[in-house]
């Protein structure tokens, strides 16, 4: 089967990460070869079912930096999607802190010409923190396509998020649009 290219789906420890397999399947249905990268916390959520994700993607699921001298376990990315992106990841990335593989990969890639998109999942109270607006502006200034509002994810009221209803299709529509321009 011919693919559109390699998509790194980078899922953070936000509610929809427990449904990352849905995002993978939807991307695969669109023709993407999907490599899944999880934050360490999201990897703990999937630990009992990690083999299932690896069988689904056909690749090792990464959550840690590789050791010096180790070969890359994944093919080179054509595009990266950080989704769902937690408020913590947003603010660390916006502040230039790449202490996890899930932040380090896209923070480098955007400066190496790889299209990088990010779609959050956090509530309005978290989004009201002043650092959030600064981090979004900083990522956009670097060339990251930040998917919020009607064409992405609109922050939900506290304690009312619906992780199962995360709009993976909106994120993947944006991926397809950006990849079509590349």
ABEGO torsion letter per residue (X at the ends): XBBAEBBBBBBBBBAAAAAAAAAAAAAAAAGBBBBBBBBAAAAAAAAAAAAAAAAAAGBBBBABBBBBGBBBABBBBABBBBOBBBAAAAAAAAAGBBABAAAAAAAAAAAAGBBBBBBBBBBAAAAABAAAAAAAAAAAAAGBBBBBEAABBBBBBBGABBAAABBAAAAAAAAAAAAAAX
